[in-house]
């Protein structure tokens, strides 16, 4: 008869069981790390969306300031008004530089950063804004906002041309009342065109921010649910393995006690350090004419 193969016991060998627990622990840590990483990424996306909304506010204020300063310049011919117009226009042109550079197939991120800084966006928000634009450019709400932005820039070009004509006329002293009136009417029409575009741009950004927030929150909820489920499975596995090991130890202890009890020799089990008696068979108790309680009591008195 061929020798029978040893059957696998209900409890796995300690080495294999330890390896499995280590693997489960690493998987659990990986889930925790992935969840924290995604939470960090989500906060970055929402922060960048907030920065874009703030940047739109800066752009709109600069547009109004530029038109107001140029309109004053048509009346006062004061170079300080023209400088105020130029400063406000620089903010708008910085944002345009950012957009146009990132629309290129291989953008220069340094140029984009300089554009955002020129647009008076906070330096801490610059990288997040660039990342949001590049990663979510094809998102419907973002695409609509960029289209509105490009449309608004055509009116900004008209504003620049009006400013150049006005400045040239003031320098050459050819600006008369009819020309000044015409330029102010042109500025008024530009303002009327830009106002709804700015509102639509802001609304589209708000929609994109709300959609991104909803998607990120749902993803976080799913990730947290998976993490909780993994923790539950992990905990149940640990408890089950612990109970199995405890039963195996108890069974082993009973087997050892049976063997010691039927031994024809006096047998005791003591701790290596301290000498506390854990077990003594009947022959040992009979030889020493004592009981387990007396042995343990005597040891407690000594120590």
Buried (B, 14 or more C-beta within 10 A) or exposed (E): EEEEEEEEEEEBEEEEBEEEBEEBEEEBEEBEEEBEEBBEEBEBBBBBBBBBBBBBEBBBEBBBBBBBBBBBBBEEBEEEBBEBBBEBBBBBBBBBBBBBBBEEEEBEBEBBBBBBBBBBBEEEBBBBBBBBBEEBEEBEBBBBBBEBBBBBBEBBEBBBEBBEBBBEBBEEEEBEEEBBEEBBEBBEEBBEBBEEBBEBBBBBBBBBBEBBBEEBEEBBEEBEEEBEEBEEEBEEEEEEBEEBBEEEEEEEEEEEEEEBEEEEEBBBBBEEEEEBBEBBBEBBBEEEEBEEEEBBEEBEEEE
